[in-house]
Amino acid sequence: IRKALPDSTLMAWCRADKTEIKQAAALQLDWVDISIPSSAQMIDHKLRCSKQSLINSMLDCIHYAISLGLQVCIGCEDASRADLDFLTKLGELGKQAGAKRLRYADTLGLLEPFTVYEHIKHLSASQPLAIEIHCHDDLGLATANTLAAIKAGALYANTTVVGLGERAGNAPLEEVAAALFQCHQQDIGVQLDMLPALCEAVSKAA
């Protein structure tokens, strides 16, 4: 992908693992999304560690990524079940360490647009990092939730062509781009007339 798109800004998703972060840097990527389970359920049962241990690992990985020339997004996995004060703390500490974004992930696809709006509005005001939204479509609300997050202050949105993704999929690029243009007159640089052919090609390949 880097060879095919030499002038594009590329980001890799990594765990809080220095080996993976080093691999992202070796591929000459620009950004790394360091995934940090952020709900009490995932911290307790997936990582089986304390919140302070999680924070220490996050800060260590942020410093390491920056030392390799990468820009950092803190990927808050399962943010929709996390305590908002804890997410705020992660954003504040991440900013001090040099991170630029905080990704709010509705990992289990649990939310609806009203709650998404409230959470993103709160985080936009309470912590200093730019918000990135990541929605899953388990309830058929990924596009609506993404639009609500953008309206509440999210500056970046994760999408996939035709919504491809685990379980029910993610927010479809074509729906989000078209809705932003049609409903909010926002031109995000996507050539809408090219989307049908792109969707058809991806659908055939999938």
trRosetta pair geometry for C-beta under 8 A, 3 or more apart (Angstrom, degrees):
i j d omega theta_ij theta_ji phi_ij phi_ji
1 4 5.8 -60 -145 41 31 107
1 5 6.0 -19 169 25 69 110
1 10 6.5 133 120 -121 118 144
2 5 6.7 -79 -133 62 23 75
2 6 7.0 61 167 -99 62 52
2 10 6.2 -102 -90 16 82 162
2 27 5.9 172 -22 164 146 86
2 28 5.4 115 -166 74 153 103
2 29 6.9 -108 -83 -76 123 64
3 6 7.0 2 -153 -67 26 87
5 8 3.8 -12 156 13 118 127
5 10 7.0 125 91 -60 121 116
9 30 4.8 -66 -154 46 74 158
9 31 7.0 47 168 -9 96 110
10 29 4.8 -99 98 -137 102 84
10 30 5.6 123 52 15 57 93
10 31 7.1 -161 104 33 39 83
11 29 6.5 111 -114 176 21 121
11 30 6.7 -58 -72 69 62 83
11 31 3.6 -26 -105 79 93 112
11 32 6.8 176 -159 -85 76 18
11 33 5.7 64 163 -26 117 97
11 73 6.9 17 -153 12 140 129
12 23 7.9 -128 141 100 165 88
12 24 4.1 -152 53 -119 142 114
12 27 7.1 92 -50 59 143 138
12 29 5.1 -45 -15 -132 105 178
12 31 7.4 173 22 93 57 64
12 32 5.6 -19 64 -116 86 70
12 33 7.0 -150 97 24 39 79
13 32 8.0 134 -107 -166 15 61
13 33 4.7 -27 -108 67 62 114
13 35 6.3 42 -175 -42 92 114
13 75 6.8 54 -139 -59 90 166
14 17 6.4 -131 169 49 100 86
14 20 4.0 157 -148 126 110 121
14 21 5.4 138 133 -71 168 63
14 23 7.9 155 -105 58 124 100
14 24 5.9 -89 -49 -34 132 135
14 32 5.4 -13 14 -170 124 108
14 33 6.8 151 24 74 67 56
14 34 5.8 -26 76 -105 95 57
14 35 6.7 -164 89 6 39 88
15 20 5.8 94 43 28 76 157
15 34 7.5 29 153 -158 18 64
15 35 5.5 -49 -108 56 47 104
16 34 5.5 68 -90 -179 69 104
16 35 6.9 -118 -30 71 74 57
16 36 6.1 61 -50 -88 123 78
16 57 4.9 75 148 144 143 111
16 58 6.1 -73 -116 -87 137 53
16 61 4.7 -127 -152 -32 79 158
17 20 4.4 65 82 13 105 109
17 21 6.8 175 88 -11 53 87
17 61 7.5 24 11 -111 18 129
18 21 5.4 -55 -143 40 38 114
18 22 6.0 43 156 -24 69 104
18 61 6.6 -143 -74 -113 70 80
18 64 5.4 -64 -119 152 101 165
19 22 5.8 -54 -150 34 28 112
19 23 6.6 31 150 -20 61 104
20 23 5.5 -50 -150 32 35 114
20 24 6.7 39 150 -21 64 100
21 24 5.6 -49 -153 30 35 114
21 25 6.7 33 150 -16 64 103
21 32 5.7 58 -130 -165 81 166
21 34 7.1 4 -86 -93 114 103
21 61 6.2 176 -49 -162 152 93
21 64 5.9 90 104 110 153 113
21 65 5.0 -101 -162 -86 129 88
21 68 6.9 151 145 26 97 150
21 70 7.2 -136 -170 30 93 158
22 25 5.7 -54 -151 37 35 111
22 26 6.3 37 150 -22 66 106
22 68 6.8 -161 -111 -99 56 157
23 26 5.5 -53 -146 35 33 114
23 27 6.6 31 155 -18 64 105
24 27 5.9 -60 -154 35 31 109
24 29 4.9 -60 179 42 83 134
24 32 4.8 104 113 -95 163 111
24 65 7.8 -3 74 -130 129 101
24 70 6.4 48 112 -99 116 148
25 28 7.7 40 174 -74 39 27
25 29 7.0 -91 -89 45 27 85
25 32 7.7 -39 -52 -50 75 129
25 65 7.5 -173 -57 -144 114 62
25 68 3.9 -65 -101 157 156 131
25 69 6.4 112 -139 53 109 90
25 70 5.6 -101 -86 -44 91 114
29 32 6.9 101 101 -67 128 74
29 70 6.9 26 92 -116 89 107
30 70 7.1 125 155 -137 26 66
30 71 6.2 -2 151 25 76 106
31 70 6.3 109 -137 -172 22 90
31 71 4.8 -41 -104 73 77 92
31 72 7.2 166 -157 -82 76 19
31 73 6.2 36 177 -8 120 103
32 65 5.1 -126 50 -142 137 135
32 70 4.7 24 -3 166 106 146
32 71 7.6 163 21 77 65 45
32 72 6.0 -19 66 -109 85 66
32 73 7.3 -161 96 32 41 75
33 73 4.5 -25 -108 74 74 110
33 74 8.0 88 -158 -173 63 2
33 75 4.4 68 167 -51 98 122
33 103 6.2 23 -149 -14 117 149
34 58 6.8 136 121 -140 132 73
34 61 5.2 142 -142 123 148 133
34 62 6.7 -119 20 -73 158 69
34 65 6.7 -123 -53 -36 124 150
34 72 6.2 -7 -2 -157 113 102
34 73 7.2 170 20 81 67 54
34 74 6.1 -31 65 -117 94 50
34 75 6.0 -175 79 17 36 92
35 75 4.1 -42 -98 83 57 126
35 77 5.3 49 -173 -42 97 116
36 54 6.5 108 -165 178 104 106
36 57 8.0 157 -117 92 102 104
36 58 5.2 18 -99 -95 141 118
36 74 6.0 -20 14 -173 128 90
36 75 6.3 144 16 73 69 62
36 76 6.0 -28 72 -103 93 50
36 77 6.5 -172 81 12 35 89
36 90 6.9 174 98 -147 149 140
37 42 3.6 -132 -174 129 124 127
37 43 5.7 177 111 -67 108 59
37 46 5.4 179 -99 72 170 136
37 47 5.7 -169 50 -26 136 118
37 54 7.4 -100 68 -132 79 135
37 77 4.6 -44 -98 71 52 117
37 78 6.0 21 -151 29 74 117
38 42 7.1 30 38 60 32 127
38 43 7.4 13 -151 -49 12 106
38 76 4.1 1 -20 -162 152 91
38 77 6.1 152 5 58 83 54
38 78 6.0 -174 52 73 74 79
38 79 5.3 21 67 -91 137 65
38 82 4.2 -15 123 -92 98 150
38 86 6.7 159 -178 117 92 116
38 87 6.2 59 173 -89 141 83
38 90 6.6 -60 -123 -31 120 161
39 42 4.8 84 59 12 88 99
39 43 6.8 -158 89 -6 42 88
39 77 7.8 -89 5 107 89 69
39 78 4.0 -77 -2 125 119 119
39 79 7.3 -156 -51 -91 88 16
39 80 8.0 -24 -70 65 125 49
39 81 4.0 24 -116 92 143 99
39 82 4.4 -115 -84 -74 62 70
40 43 5.8 -57 -141 40 31 110
40 44 5.9 23 163 -14 67 114
40 81 7.8 -107 31 133 73 98
40 82 7.4 140 -15 -124 65 59
40 83 7.1 56 -36 -19 103 103
41 44 6.2 -67 -148 42 21 104
41 45 5.8 -26 174 21 62 118
41 46 7.8 58 126 -10 66 98
41 78 7.0 -112 64 163 103 154
41 81 6.2 -18 18 126 121 141
42 45 6.6 -71 -121 55 23 83
42 46 4.4 -13 -164 17 70 128
42 47 6.8 55 146 -3 71 94
42 77 6.4 -132 147 106 172 107
42 78 4.9 149 -19 33 140 153
42 81 8.0 120 -10 76 101 122
43 46 7.2 -12 -59 48 11 89
43 47 5.5 -35 -147 45 43 118
43 49 6.6 -89 -175 66 80 71
43 50 7.8 18 165 -177 118 14
43 51 6.2 13 -171 -82 158 67
43 54 5.9 -63 -128 -49 111 149
44 47 7.8 48 6 55 9 77
44 48 6.8 34 176 -101 34 45
45 48 7.0 29 -135 -67 13 75
47 54 6.6 76 117 -87 166 105
49 53 4.2 -107 169 84 117 136
49 54 5.9 142 97 -52 119 81
50 53 4.6 101 55 4 80 101
50 54 7.1 -139 98 -4 46 85
51 54 5.5 -53 -152 35 36 115
51 55 6.3 37 151 -20 67 104
51 86 6.9 -98 -144 -139 136 123
52 55 5.5 -50 -147 35 35 113
52 56 6.3 38 153 -21 66 103
53 56 5.7 -51 -147 34 32 113
53 57 6.5 31 154 -17 64 105
54 57 5.9 -58 -152 37 30 110
54 58 6.3 32 152 -22 65 107
55 58 5.5 -53 -147 35 32 114
55 59 6.3 28 158 -16 66 106
55 89 7.8 -51 -103 132 131 111
55 90 7.3 -137 -108 -103 89 74
55 93 6.3 5 -158 109 110 167
56 59 6.1 -57 -147 37 28 107
56 60 6.3 30 155 -20 63 109
57 60 5.8 -57 -147 37 30 113
57 61 6.3 25 157 -15 65 109
58 61 6.0 -63 -151 39 27 107
58 62 6.3 29 154 -22 65 106
58 74 6.7 39 -164 -130 122 114
58 90 7.0 -54 146 -144 170 96
58 93 7.5 82 97 108 124 121
58 94 7.0 -64 149 -87 121 92
58 97 8.0 164 126 29 83 166
59 62 5.6 -50 -145 33 32 113
59 63 6.5 32 157 -17 64 104
59 93 6.4 -72 -79 155 110 112
59 94 7.8 -138 -92 -95 69 52
59 97 5.0 -154 -139 -90 79 148
60 63 6.1 -57 -153 36 28 109
60 64 6.4 26 151 -18 63 110
61 64 5.5 -54 -145 38 34 113
61 65 6.2 35 157 -21 67 105
62 65 5.9 -55 -147 35 29 109
62 66 6.4 24 157 -15 64 108
62 72 5.2 102 -136 173 82 172
62 74 7.4 -23 -83 -78 118 96
62 94 6.3 -178 -92 -141 156 73
62 97 4.2 71 101 130 142 132
62 98 6.0 156 157 59 109 90
62 99 5.3 -69 -136 -56 130 97
63 66 6.0 -59 -148 39 28 109
63 67 6.3 32 153 -24 64 108
63 97 6.0 -91 -57 -168 79 105
63 98 7.2 106 -94 28 53 126
64 67 5.6 -56 -151 33 31 114
64 68 6.8 21 153 -12 63 107
65 68 5.9 -65 -156 39 33 106
65 70 4.4 -71 175 70 90 121
65 72 5.1 109 94 -81 141 112
66 69 7.7 75 -175 -55 34 11
66 70 6.6 -99 -83 65 32 68
66 71 7.8 47 -103 -106 75 32
66 72 6.4 -60 -59 -21 87 121
66 97 7.8 -173 -9 149 141 80
66 98 4.7 18 -80 111 157 149
71 100 5.4 -11 -178 7 106 137
72 94 7.5 -142 115 -171 120 104
72 98 6.6 79 30 107 126 83
72 99 4.3 -82 98 -116 110 74
72 100 6.2 134 64 13 59 80
72 101 7.6 -161 113 38 49 76
73 99 6.9 111 -111 -167 17 103
73 100 6.7 -51 -78 67 63 81
73 101 3.8 -19 -117 72 90 111
73 102 7.1 -177 -166 -78 73 15
73 103 5.4 61 158 -32 115 106
73 132 6.0 2 -155 11 135 148
74 90 6.0 -178 146 155 153 110
74 91 7.3 -158 54 -93 142 54
74 94 4.6 -76 -36 -116 143 155
74 99 5.2 20 -32 -165 99 160
74 101 7.0 -166 25 96 64 58
74 102 5.1 -13 62 -114 102 67
74 103 6.7 -161 91 19 49 78
74 129 7.1 -18 27 -174 110 176
75 103 4.4 -10 -118 55 59 130
75 105 6.5 37 -179 -29 82 129
75 134 7.7 25 -149 -6 94 154
76 79 4.0 69 116 -76 113 113
76 82 6.5 -79 171 7 119 161
76 87 5.9 42 -139 -124 163 100
76 90 6.5 124 -90 95 116 158
76 102 6.3 23 -15 -179 116 89
76 103 5.9 -177 22 81 71 64
76 104 5.9 -8 62 -106 118 43
76 105 6.0 -174 86 17 62 89
77 105 5.4 -23 -118 62 39 140
77 107 5.4 49 -171 -66 72 143
78 81 5.2 -36 170 41 95 105
78 82 6.3 116 114 -42 77 95
78 105 6.7 -7 -21 89 24 101
78 107 4.5 -52 -74 27 58 135
78 108 6.7 41 -118 -16 84 99
79 82 4.9 -52 -144 20 43 124
79 87 6.0 73 -147 -102 101 133
79 103 7.7 -162 -25 116 144 59
79 104 4.4 -127 98 -152 158 65
79 105 5.2 115 10 45 103 58
79 106 7.1 -66 63 -67 86 44
79 107 7.5 118 16 -15 64 94
79 119 7.9 131 138 163 103 141
80 104 7.6 95 -58 170 69 91
80 105 7.4 -94 -14 105 90 47
80 106 4.2 57 -41 -119 138 71
80 107 7.0 -156 22 21 105 68
80 108 6.9 -127 64 42 126 88
80 110 5.3 165 124 54 140 110
80 111 5.0 -127 -142 -39 135 119
80 115 7.9 74 -151 125 98 124
80 119 7.4 -93 -119 -58 63 177
81 108 7.2 34 -26 20 122 128
81 110 7.1 64 -57 33 94 156
82 86 5.8 -113 171 74 103 118
82 87 5.4 107 112 -53 129 104
83 86 4.2 80 73 5 99 108
83 87 7.0 -172 91 -8 51 82
84 87 5.5 -50 -147 36 39 113
84 88 6.3 45 151 -23 66 102
84 119 6.5 -146 -99 -139 117 82
84 122 5.7 -9 -167 119 144 142
84 123 6.8 -127 -154 -68 96 86
84 126 7.5 76 157 56 103 159
85 88 5.5 -49 -150 34 34 117
85 89 6.5 38 149 -22 64 102
86 89 5.5 -49 -150 33 35 114
86 90 6.6 39 150 -20 65 101
87 90 5.6 -50 -150 34 35 113
87 91 6.5 36 151 -19 64 104
87 102 7.3 113 180 171 93 139
87 104 7.4 41 -156 -104 144 94
87 123 6.1 -49 120 -107 125 118
87 127 7.2 -119 127 -12 75 152
88 91 5.7 -56 -152 36 32 113
88 92 6.3 30 153 -19 66 106
88 123 6.7 -149 -81 -122 76 71
88 126 4.5 -54 -116 128 126 119
88 127 4.5 -167 -143 -55 63 113
89 92 5.7 -54 -145 36 32 110
89 93 6.2 22 160 -10 67 109
90 93 6.2 -60 -143 44 27 103
90 94 5.8 30 157 -23 64 114
90 102 6.9 122 108 -129 103 124
90 127 7.8 5 71 -138 62 159
91 94 5.6 -56 -140 39 25 113
91 95 6.3 31 159 -24 62 104
91 102 4.8 -40 -100 -61 98 153
91 123 7.0 142 -37 -165 157 96
91 126 7.7 105 62 102 142 79
91 127 3.0 64 94 167 143 144
91 128 6.3 161 150 39 103 59
91 129 4.6 -133 -152 15 96 111
92 95 5.9 -52 -153 30 27 112
92 96 6.8 26 151 -16 60 105
92 127 5.5 -110 -48 -133 73 94
92 128 6.6 89 -105 11 56 98
93 96 5.7 -53 -153 35 36 113
93 97 6.4 29 152 -15 67 108
94 97 5.7 -62 -149 41 33 108
94 99 3.7 -34 168 38 99 139
94 102 6.6 133 65 -81 155 98
94 129 6.0 -5 91 -56 121 142
95 98 7.8 99 -177 -30 27 10
95 99 6.2 -75 -74 61 35 84
95 127 7.4 -177 -22 175 128 87
95 128 4.5 43 -91 72 161 120
95 129 5.6 -145 -69 -59 98 87
99 102 7.4 77 132 -66 131 72
99 129 6.2 -15 112 -107 102 133
100 129 6.7 120 146 -144 24 93
100 130 6.4 -4 152 26 74 109
101 129 5.6 125 -145 171 17 109
101 130 4.8 -45 -107 73 77 91
101 131 7.3 138 -160 -106 82 8
101 132 5.0 43 172 -19 128 115
101 156 6.5 -14 -138 28 143 142
102 123 7.1 -129 93 171 137 129
102 127 6.8 24 -4 108 159 135
102 129 4.1 105 -16 92 99 136
102 130 7.3 166 22 77 70 41
102 131 5.9 -31 71 -108 88 57
102 132 6.9 -178 87 24 36 82
103 131 7.9 120 -106 -168 28 53
103 132 4.2 -35 -102 77 74 109
103 133 7.6 -178 -156 -73 66 11
103 134 5.6 35 177 -14 107 120
103 158 7.4 47 -149 -30 119 126
104 119 6.9 151 -164 128 149 119
104 120 6.4 -147 37 -92 164 87
104 123 6.7 163 -69 39 135 169
104 131 6.1 -1 -5 -163 113 101
104 132 7.1 168 18 79 66 52
104 133 5.6 -19 64 -110 97 60
104 134 6.8 179 86 26 46 79
104 149 7.1 -169 71 -136 128 134
104 154 7.4 -103 33 -100 119 123
105 134 4.1 -19 -108 72 77 120
106 109 6.0 86 132 -92 103 31
106 110 6.3 -144 -170 36 98 71
106 111 4.9 -99 -127 18 136 115
106 116 7.3 -45 -59 -97 137 108
106 134 6.9 -170 25 94 65 65
106 135 5.1 18 42 -122 121 61
106 136 5.8 -138 100 22 89 83
106 145 6.4 -41 7 158 159 155
107 134 7.8 26 -74 106 60 112
107 136 6.7 45 -174 -13 19 133
108 136 7.0 -145 111 53 10 143
108 138 7.0 -27 154 0 54 155
109 135 7.4 83 -110 179 72 68
109 136 3.5 -91 -69 95 98 106
109 137 6.2 -48 -128 46 132 15
109 138 2.9 126 108 12 145 110
109 139 6.0 170 155 -1 99 81
109 141 7.7 139 -169 51 86 92
109 142 7.3 -46 -125 -72 101 93
109 167 7.0 -135 -3 98 142 142
109 168 6.4 76 -110 45 173 121
110 138 7.5 8 -60 61 39 134
110 139 7.7 76 -140 -18 16 127
111 115 5.0 -128 -153 80 102 120
111 116 5.2 112 142 -57 136 91
111 119 7.9 -68 -132 9 151 141
111 135 7.8 -97 60 -129 110 99
111 141 7.2 -133 97 100 61 136
111 145 5.8 102 96 -122 105 134
112 115 5.8 84 58 18 69 101
112 116 7.1 -135 99 -7 30 98
112 139 7.1 -71 -81 104 79 151
112 141 5.7 -87 -120 -158 58 166
112 144 7.6 -17 -165 107 62 125
112 145 7.1 -134 -162 -83 20 98
113 116 5.4 -59 -143 40 35 115
113 117 6.1 39 160 -25 70 103
113 141 6.7 -137 -39 -174 81 116
113 144 4.7 -83 -60 146 122 100
113 145 5.5 -142 -87 -92 65 51
113 147 7.2 -17 -125 72 124 88
113 148 3.7 165 -157 -52 89 148
114 117 5.9 -50 -151 31 28 112
114 118 6.7 26 152 -16 61 106
114 148 7.4 -100 -57 -146 22 150
115 118 5.6 -55 -148 37 35 111
115 119 6.1 31 157 -17 69 107
116 119 6.0 -59 -145 39 28 108
116 120 6.1 16 163 -10 66 112
116 133 7.7 61 -169 -141 118 130
116 135 7.7 0 -114 -95 146 121
116 145 4.6 147 -51 -153 164 84
116 148 4.5 98 88 96 117 127
116 149 5.3 -71 162 -62 114 83
116 152 7.2 -167 130 4 73 146
117 120 6.3 -63 -142 42 24 102
117 121 6.0 26 159 -22 63 113
117 148 4.4 -90 -59 177 89 105
117 149 7.3 -132 -86 -75 48 37
117 151 6.5 -24 -118 81 104 108
117 152 4.6 171 -149 -63 60 127
118 121 5.8 -57 -144 37 24 113
118 122 6.3 26 157 -20 62 108
118 152 7.7 -93 -23 -121 13 146
119 122 5.8 -58 -152 35 29 112
119 123 6.3 19 156 -12 66 109
119 152 7.9 67 69 137 53 164
120 123 5.7 -55 -141 42 34 107
120 124 6.0 41 156 -27 66 106
120 131 5.9 125 -151 160 95 163
120 133 6.9 -19 -97 -84 137 116
120 148 7.4 145 25 125 135 79
120 149 4.6 142 -58 -139 162 71
120 152 3.8 108 90 99 111 134
120 153 5.8 179 146 52 98 88
120 154 5.4 -54 -158 -43 139 98
121 124 5.8 -52 -145 32 26 113
121 125 6.7 13 158 -8 60 111
121 152 4.3 -96 -57 -160 76 107
121 153 6.3 121 -104 5 48 119
122 125 6.2 -73 -157 42 27 102
122 126 5.8 0 162 -6 69 124
123 126 5.9 -66 -125 46 29 99
123 127 5.8 -28 -167 31 70 107
123 131 6.0 106 107 -93 119 129
123 153 8.0 -170 79 80 78 125
124 131 5.9 -69 -82 -16 83 136
124 152 6.4 -177 -9 143 138 81
124 153 3.4 28 -100 102 159 156
124 154 7.6 -111 -73 -57 116 47
125 153 8.0 159 -37 -9 70 172
130 155 4.8 -52 -169 38 110 133
130 156 6.7 72 138 -3 114 107
131 149 7.2 -138 131 177 126 104
131 153 6.1 74 31 111 134 87
131 154 4.3 -91 104 -112 109 68
131 155 6.3 120 57 13 65 76
131 156 7.3 -168 104 38 46 80
132 154 6.6 105 -119 -163 14 103
132 155 7.3 -50 -78 66 59 71
132 156 3.9 -26 -111 80 86 112
132 157 7.2 -172 -161 -75 66 23
132 158 6.7 68 164 -32 102 92
133 145 7.5 -169 172 133 130 87
133 146 5.6 154 111 -128 132 67
133 149 3.8 95 -88 126 155 161
133 150 7.1 -102 15 -51 143 67
133 154 4.4 8 -28 -156 111 164
133 156 7.2 171 18 92 65 58
133 157 5.2 -14 60 -114 97 71
133 158 6.8 -140 96 19 51 81
134 158 4.2 19 -107 34 79 137
134 170 7.5 -50 -171 -142 73 118
135 141 7.5 -104 179 107 130 72
135 142 4.2 153 121 -145 112 74
135 143 7.9 -163 91 -42 144 20
135 145 4.4 150 -122 88 146 123
135 146 5.1 -121 13 -58 138 86
135 149 7.5 -162 -48 -8 119 139
135 158 7.5 170 19 69 60 93
135 170 6.6 120 85 -160 60 71
135 171 4.7 63 65 -42 107 111
136 142 6.1 -100 130 -92 13 113
136 165 6.8 -138 -122 115 81 137
136 166 7.6 -41 -126 74 122 83
136 167 6.6 37 -174 67 127 122
136 168 6.6 101 166 62 89 94
136 169 7.2 150 -156 92 67 33
136 170 6.0 -55 -107 -102 51 59
137 140 6.1 40 -179 -99 86 27
137 141 7.0 170 -137 44 56 43
137 142 3.7 -57 -80 -19 81 125
137 143 7.9 33 -105 -15 107 72
137 163 5.9 8 -16 -166 156 128
137 165 7.6 119 14 59 103 121
137 168 4.5 -127 88 118 83 106
137 169 4.7 -11 36 77 128 82
137 170 6.3 -180 -16 -116 101 6
137 171 6.9 154 -62 -71 101 43
138 167 6.0 -12 -86 133 94 133
138 168 4.6 152 -93 21 44 137
140 168 7.7 -90 -62 165 54 144
141 144 4.8 -63 -161 53 73 113
141 145 5.1 77 135 -29 93 103
142 145 5.8 -56 -140 39 25 110
142 146 6.3 27 158 -21 62 107
142 163 6.9 125 70 -132 150 112
142 169 7.2 -100 -10 105 161 82
142 170 6.0 159 -161 176 152 37
142 171 3.9 -155 150 -79 105 68
142 172 7.4 105 95 -4 124 65
143 146 5.7 -56 -149 35 29 111
143 147 6.4 27 155 -16 64 106
143 171 5.4 133 -80 -145 50 90
143 172 6.5 -24 -73 38 109 84
143 175 4.4 -66 -106 125 139 130
143 176 5.7 -151 -134 -70 83 73
143 179 6.4 121 175 -8 115 154
144 147 5.8 -55 -148 37 31 110
144 148 6.3 33 153 -20 65 106
145 148 5.6 -52 -147 35 33 113
145 149 6.4 35 154 -21 65 104
145 171 7.3 -126 66 -80 91 120
146 149 5.7 -53 -150 34 31 112
146 150 6.5 31 152 -18 64 104
146 157 5.1 76 -164 -150 112 129
146 159 7.2 57 -134 -79 163 96
146 171 4.4 67 -38 -123 144 160
146 176 5.3 -45 107 -110 144 122
147 150 5.7 -53 -149 35 33 111
147 151 6.4 34 153 -19 65 106
147 176 7.0 -165 -61 -132 82 78
147 179 5.8 -72 -83 123 132 136
147 180 7.2 -163 -113 -73 93 76
147 183 7.4 17 -148 75 140 146
147 184 8.0 175 -152 -23 104 133
148 151 5.7 -55 -149 37 31 112
148 152 6.3 25 153 -15 65 111
149 152 5.7 -62 -148 41 30 109
149 153 7.9 -76 172 56 56 53
149 154 4.0 15 147 0 95 142
149 157 7.1 137 84 -101 122 99
150 153 7.9 -177 -173 41 24 14
150 154 5.1 -73 -86 65 43 96
150 157 6.3 -31 -67 -59 109 126
150 180 7.2 -44 114 -102 168 113
151 184 7.9 -147 -85 -95 93 144
154 157 6.5 88 128 -72 125 80
157 171 6.8 -66 169 85 110 150
157 176 6.2 -163 126 -180 149 153
158 170 6.6 -71 124 -177 98 138
158 171 7.0 116 94 42 64 110
159 170 6.6 168 -146 125 36 112
159 171 4.8 -75 -111 96 78 93
159 172 6.4 24 -167 138 104 16
159 173 4.0 127 129 -82 127 64
159 176 5.2 -124 -94 26 143 143
159 177 7.8 -177 96 -32 174 89
160 163 5.9 87 75 -141 96 14
160 164 4.7 -112 140 55 133 72
160 165 5.4 157 18 -48 154 101
160 169 7.1 -129 63 -171 127 92
160 170 4.7 88 11 62 112 121
160 171 7.4 122 21 69 70 51
160 172 6.8 -58 74 -114 62 43
160 173 6.3 -118 97 -27 13 95
161 164 6.4 7 73 10 66 109
161 172 7.2 31 -166 -154 21 76
161 173 5.2 -27 -85 24 51 126
161 174 7.1 60 -141 -25 62 97
161 198 6.0 -114 -135 144 132 105
161 199 6.2 -164 -178 -100 97 60
161 202 4.4 161 118 -41 131 173
162 169 7.9 -80 124 -152 65 147
162 172 5.8 -14 -148 -128 13 111
162 174 7.2 21 -71 11 48 120
162 199 5.2 119 -63 -146 100 88
162 202 5.5 -175 6 98 120 125
162 203 5.7 125 -70 -71 167 88
162 206 7.4 -125 74 1 140 152
163 169 3.8 61 148 152 96 138
163 170 5.6 -173 -157 64 61 53
163 171 6.7 -107 -113 142 84 9
163 172 3.9 -49 -52 -69 87 88
163 175 7.6 21 -58 9 106 125
164 169 5.9 -81 -130 -131 9 105
164 170 7.2 -11 78 29 37 95
164 202 7.0 -125 -23 162 134 122
164 206 6.1 -145 -102 -103 132 145
165 168 7.9 2 80 87 94 43
165 169 4.3 108 45 -149 89 46
165 170 3.7 87 -18 -18 156 93
166 169 7.7 162 58 -86 28 28
169 172 7.6 19 144 -62 129 81
171 175 7.1 -124 180 70 74 112
171 176 5.5 55 155 -51 115 127
172 175 4.2 75 75 10 107 107
172 176 6.6 175 85 -8 55 86
173 176 6.1 -67 -148 41 26 105
173 177 5.9 19 163 -15 67 114
173 190 7.4 178 168 -127 102 152
173 195 7.6 -160 109 -131 99 112
174 177 6.1 -56 -140 40 26 108
174 178 6.1 21 163 -14 63 113
174 195 4.5 126 -118 -175 105 132
174 198 7.6 172 -72 80 113 113
174 199 5.7 -10 -41 -67 152 126
175 178 6.1 -60 -142 42 25 105
175 179 6.0 21 161 -17 64 113
176 179 5.9 -58 -142 39 25 109
176 180 6.3 26 160 -20 63 107
177 180 6.0 -56 -149 34 27 109
177 181 6.5 20 156 -13 62 110
177 188 6.1 -120 -128 51 82 122
177 190 4.2 -53 -144 65 142 154
177 192 6.4 -175 130 -95 115 86
177 195 7.0 -174 73 -83 137 143
178 181 5.8 -61 -151 41 31 109
178 182 5.8 16 160 -9 70 116
178 192 6.1 106 -93 -134 79 119
178 195 7.4 -110 -54 45 107 171
179 182 5.9 -59 -130 46 28 101
179 183 5.2 -4 -179 10 69 121
179 184 7.7 43 139 7 66 97
180 183 6.9 -55 -110 51 15 89
180 184 5.3 -46 -159 50 54 114
180 186 4.2 -63 166 66 100 113
180 188 5.9 33 101 -21 150 120
181 184 7.6 -18 -49 58 6 70
181 185 6.9 33 -164 -122 42 24
181 186 6.3 -103 -81 66 43 57
181 187 6.3 58 -108 -90 94 55
181 188 7.7 -107 -59 8 88 86
181 192 6.4 -68 17 -64 168 141
190 194 8.0 -133 171 55 73 105
190 195 7.2 45 157 -66 114 111
191 194 4.2 49 99 7 109 117
191 195 7.5 -175 97 -33 62 76
192 195 5.6 -33 -161 -3 45 121
193 196 7.8 -37 -176 14 41 99
194 197 6.1 -62 -169 45 56 107
194 198 5.9 56 139 -24 82 112
195 198 5.4 -60 -143 40 36 114
195 199 6.0 35 161 -21 72 106
196 199 5.9 -56 -145 37 28 109
196 200 6.3 28 157 -19 64 107
197 200 5.7 -54 -146 36 31 112
197 201 6.3 31 156 -20 65 106
198 201 5.9 -57 -149 36 29 109
198 202 6.3 22 157 -14 65 109
199 202 5.9 -58 -145 40 30 107
199 203 6.0 32 156 -22 65 110
200 203 5.8 -56 -145 36 27 113
200 204 6.5 26 157 -17 63 107
201 204 6.0 -57 -151 36 29 109
201 205 6.4 24 154 -16 64 110
202 205 5.7 -59 -146 40 32 110
202 206 6.1 31 156 -22 67 108
203 206 5.8 -55 -143 35 28 109
